[in-house]
Amino acid sequence: SKSDQRFASIRSTGNLTFSTAF
């Protein structure tokens, strides 16, 4: 669904930011 896709996008962006923080 659209919300699932958006959530996956937000999650991968968050993971990127989280990884760069370390």
Summary of the structure (lengths in Angstrom):
residues: 22
radius of gyration: 9.8
end to end distance: 32.2
largest distance: 32.2
contacts: 37
relative contact order: 0.16
helix: 91%
strand: 0%
